[in-house]
Amino acid sequence: MSTGKVVLGVLAGAAAGALLGVLFAPHKGAVTRKKIVRTTGSYANGVKGKVKDLLDDITEKFEQVKEDISEFAEQKMQKNGEPKKEVKTT
């Protein structure tokens, strides 16, 4: 089986489990909805934090790669006897 099918199966199983959990919940609908909102909010905050960390890591690595490429280009230009040019970064 491909990874995509496995992930899709896991997500479908989680959705079905959540639906059954809500349907057979021992609490009234209003209480269940409040619990769902509370839980969803905490998960959303966790996901936001993880996405922010991921973007920060990607940005940091991108900046490092830009610096490495600039240094490499300068070294190659100096070895070839060409005058050193200023590299503009945006």
Contacts in CASP RR format, 6 or more apart in sequence:
PFRMAT RR
TARGET T0000
AUTHOR 0000-0000-0000
METHOD contacts of the structure
MODEL  1
MSTGKVVLGVLAGAAAGALLGVLFAPHKGAVTRKKIVRTTGSYANGVKGK
VKDLLDDITEKFEQVKEDISEFAEQKMQKNGEPKKEVKTT
22 32 0 8 1.000
22 36 0 8 1.000
25 32 0 8 1.000
27 35 0 8 1.000
66 89 0 8 1.000
70 87 0 8 1.000
70 89 0 8 1.000
73 87 0 8 1.000
74 84 0 8 1.000
74 87 0 8 1.000
77 83 0 8 1.000
77 84 0 8 1.000
77 85 0 8 1.000
78 84 0 8 1.000
END
